[in-house]
Each structure stands twice: as structure tokens, then as C-alpha cells.
Amino acid sequence: MVCRCCNPGRRRVVGGLLAAGLVPLAGGLVQAAPPASRMRAVKGDVRVNGKRAKEGMAVAPGDRITTGTTGQATFTLGDDGFMVRPVTQVAIADLGRDPASGQLIRQLELEVGGILSVFGPKQITLKTPHVNVGIRGTAAYLETDAWTTNVCVCYGHAVMVPEGAPEQTEEVRTRHHDAPRLLSLKDGKTAMEPFMVKNHTDRELVELERLFGRVPPFK
């Protein structure tokens, strides 16, 4: 007789379910709680509120994440996941809940640098010096400096509003990087135009979504 708790095949099955965010119970499968809000990977100079970050370090809404020239980080915040590029300054805050839907309202403000994000169901506002992007449960890449912002709604539904130019507001629904945009300052005004998919990959999106047992829609 083989002990079920020591059965290698059963361990592989259970391990796969846990990786997918599912917990096996007697009555079936239930969705596991989101991964802890923490640093999942840290490389180079990464700081949280000015303190040097380490893998496993707790992260909370309101924290400010900064990276140096060699810094890169992957972290989770509830059911959202982020990959932070070098020379980046970003803060993520929770602003309460929508009175009508009860959904959490979360804001990501990118001052400089780049960040790839995947989100669970909630209302999200992405802010850079050049654009506000309102999205719901989707994925996006943002990269900004003093003159330009590269924004790609990798998949999902979003409304992009250029700073100081609301007449250029654009609503997009994408499945696979269908509407990347470049916002730039021209003659003192923000202009938005079609762009290319730049500085982020499908593999990275798959890796982030896998942290929550999710799969991008293009897979």
C-alpha cells in the first residue's frame, strides 16, 4: 500500500494546483488567497520608502519604490503584480472603494522610469506627468521621463487622457498590445500618437500573471 501523503504523483498534482492559485479541499477546489504583498525578486539598488529592499520584504499601499541604475524588482500587492525597471520612482496608493460597485480604487503614479503591471478586478488609475489612464482589471506598461510617456495597454479596457489635452482622450479595448501610444510635449502641449511595443515582453506578462494562477488572454 502506498501512503497517499508520500505519493510523488499526488505531490505533483497538488503542487500544480497551488501554483495555479487553487487549494484542494474535500468538497472540490477553491481559489486561494492572493500571494502576500511583498518583494518577490530584487536585483541591484532597490528601495522601499528609502530603505534598501530585500526579497520577501513586505510592501503596502502608500509605499514608494525607487530603483537605481542597476535596480530591478518584482513585487505583488494583493492581486496585482509589478515589474519595476532601473531608474524608476513609483508610488501606489489605495483611494477607498467605489460606492456603487464596491470595487477597490487603486492609483499608480509613475514619476520617472518604467513599470509593467498586471491587475486583478478593481478600478485603476495610472498617472505620469503626461497622461492619466483609467483601467479595469487589465495589464499595462508605462515608461516616462521629463518629455515623453510610452503607454501600452497590453490587454483590457482603458481610457487614456493626455495631461492638458482632454480633447485627445482615447478609449481602447485590446487583447495583445493592440494600441501602444507615445505622449510627448510639443509646443508646450501634450500630443498622443500611435507607437510601437517597446521594452516589455509577453514572457514577462506570463510570469506576472502566473503569480496569481492567471493566464493572459493572448495565451
C-alpha positions in Angstrom: 0.0 0.0 0.0 1.3 3.5 -0.9 0.9 6.3 1.6 -1.1 9.0 -0.1 0.7 11.8 1.6 4.0 10.5 0.3 2.8 9.7 -3.3 5.1 11.6 -5.7 2.3 11.8 -8.3 -0.1 13.3 -5.8 2.5 15.9 -4.7 3.0 17.0 -8.3 -0.8 17.4 -8.8 -1.2 19.3 -5.6 1.8 21.4 -6.3 0.4 22.3 -9.7 -2.9 23.3 -8.2 -1.2 25.5 -5.6 0.9 27.2 -8.3 -2.4 27.9 -10.1 -3.8 29.6 -7.0 -6.2 26.7 -6.2 -6.5 24.8 -2.9 -7.8 21.2 -3.0 -10.5 20.6 -0.4 -12.8 17.6 0.3 -15.6 19.4 -1.5 -13.6 20.5 -4.5 -11.3 23.3 -5.5 -11.4 26.9 -4.1 -9.5 29.9 -5.2 -6.6 30.6 -2.9 -5.9 34.0 -1.3 -3.6 36.3 -3.4 0.1 36.0 -2.7 1.4 38.1 0.2 2.1 41.7 -0.6 5.9 41.5 -0.8 9.1 41.8 -2.9 9.3 38.6 -5.0 12.6 39.4 -6.6 15.2 42.2 -6.1 18.3 42.9 -8.2 20.7 45.8 -7.6 19.8 49.1 -5.9 16.1 48.9 -4.9 14.5 50.8 -2.1 11.1 50.9 -0.4 10.5 54.3 1.3 14.2 54.9 1.2 15.1 51.6 2.9 17.1 49.0 0.9 14.8 46.3 -0.3 15.3 42.6 0.1 13.4 39.6 -1.3 10.5 38.8 0.9 10.2 42.4 2.3 6.6 43.5 2.9 5.1 46.1 0.5 1.9 48.1 1.3 -0.3 50.6 -0.4 1.3 54.1 0.0 4.9 52.8 -0.3 7.3 54.5 -2.6 9.5 52.2 -4.7 12.7 53.5 -6.2 15.5 51.8 -8.2 19.0 52.9 -9.2 20.8 52.4 -12.4 21.2 48.6 -11.7 18.0 48.2 -9.8 15.1 45.9 -10.8 12.3 44.5 -8.8 9.2 42.3 -9.0 6.6 42.6 -6.3 3.0 41.8 -5.5 0.3 44.0 -3.9 -2.8 42.0 -3.2 -3.9 40.5 -6.6 -1.7 43.0 -8.6 1.8 42.3 -9.8 4.6 44.6 -10.9 8.0 44.6 -12.6 10.0 47.7 -12.0 12.7 48.9 -14.4 16.0 50.6 -13.5 16.0 54.3 -12.6 12.3 54.3 -11.6 10.3 56.2 -9.0 6.8 54.9 -8.4 4.1 55.0 -5.7 0.9 53.0 -5.4 -2.0 54.1 -3.2 -5.4 52.8 -2.4 -8.1 55.5 -2.5 -11.0 53.7 -1.0 -13.9 51.9 -2.7 -16.4 52.8 -5.4 -19.7 53.5 -3.7 -21.7 51.9 -6.5 -19.7 48.8 -7.3 -17.7 48.3 -4.1 -14.6 47.8 -6.1 -11.2 48.9 -4.7 -9.8 52.1 -6.3 -6.0 52.0 -6.7 -3.7 54.6 -8.1 -0.2 54.1 -9.6 1.8 57.2 -10.0 5.0 56.9 -12.1 7.3 59.9 -11.8 10.1 58.5 -13.9 11.3 55.2 -15.3 9.3 52.1 -16.3 6.9 49.6 -14.8 5.0 46.6 -16.1 1.8 45.8 -14.2 -1.0 43.2 -14.1 -4.1 43.9 -12.1 -7.0 41.9 -10.6 -10.6 43.2 -10.7 -10.6 46.8 -9.5 -10.6 50.4 -10.7 -7.1 51.6 -11.6 -5.7 55.0 -12.4 -2.2 55.2 -13.9 -0.6 58.6 -13.7 2.5 60.0 -15.3 3.4 63.7 -15.9 1.8 63.4 -19.4 -1.2 61.1 -19.1 -3.9 59.6 -16.8 -5.0 56.1 -17.8 -8.2 54.7 -16.2 -8.4 50.9 -16.5 -10.3 48.0 -15.0 -8.6 44.7 -14.3 -6.0 44.6 -17.1 -2.3 44.9 -17.8 -0.2 47.8 -18.9 3.3 49.0 -19.4 4.3 52.6 -18.6 7.6 54.3 -19.2 8.1 58.0 -18.7 10.7 60.8 -18.5 10.5 64.6 -18.5 9.5 64.8 -22.2 7.6 61.6 -23.1 5.4 58.7 -21.9 5.2 55.3 -23.6 2.0 53.6 -22.6 0.8 50.2 -23.7 -2.5 48.7 -22.6 -1.3 45.1 -23.1 -4.8 43.7 -22.8 -8.1 45.0 -21.4 -10.2 48.2 -21.4 -8.7 51.6 -20.8 -9.4 55.3 -21.2 -6.3 57.5 -21.9 -6.5 61.2 -21.1 -3.4 63.3 -22.1 -2.5 65.9 -19.5 -3.8 69.3 -20.5 -5.3 67.9 -23.7 -8.6 66.2 -22.8 -9.8 66.6 -26.4 -7.4 63.8 -27.3 -9.0 61.3 -24.9 -9.0 57.8 -26.4 -10.8 54.7 -25.3 -9.1 51.4 -26.2 -10.0 47.7 -25.9 -7.1 45.4 -26.5 -6.2 41.7 -26.4 -2.5 41.7 -27.4 -0.6 45.1 -27.4 -3.1 46.5 -30.0 -2.8 50.2 -29.2 0.5 51.4 -27.8 0.8 55.2 -27.6 3.5 57.8 -27.2 2.8 61.0 -25.5 5.2 63.9 -25.9 5.4 67.6 -25.3 5.2 69.6 -28.5 5.0 73.4 -28.4 4.1 73.3 -24.8 1.2 70.8 -25.3 0.9 67.1 -24.8 0.4 65.2 -28.1 -0.6 61.5 -28.3 0.2 59.3 -31.3 0.5 55.6 -32.2 3.7 53.9 -31.1 5.4 50.5 -31.0 5.5 47.8 -28.4 8.7 48.6 -26.6 10.7 47.5 -23.5 8.3 44.8 -22.3 7.5 41.2 -23.4 4.8 38.6 -23.4 7.1 36.3 -21.3 7.1 38.9 -18.5 3.3 39.2 -18.6 3.0 35.4 -18.3 5.4 35.4 -15.4 3.5 38.1 -13.5 0.1 36.5 -14.1 1.4 33.1 -13.1 1.9 34.5 -9.6 -1.9 34.6 -9.2 -2.7 31.5 -11.2 -3.9 33.6 -14.1 -3.1 33.4 -17.8 -3.0 36.4 -20.2 -5.8 36.4 -22.8 -3.4 36.0 -25.7 -2.2 32.6 -24.5 
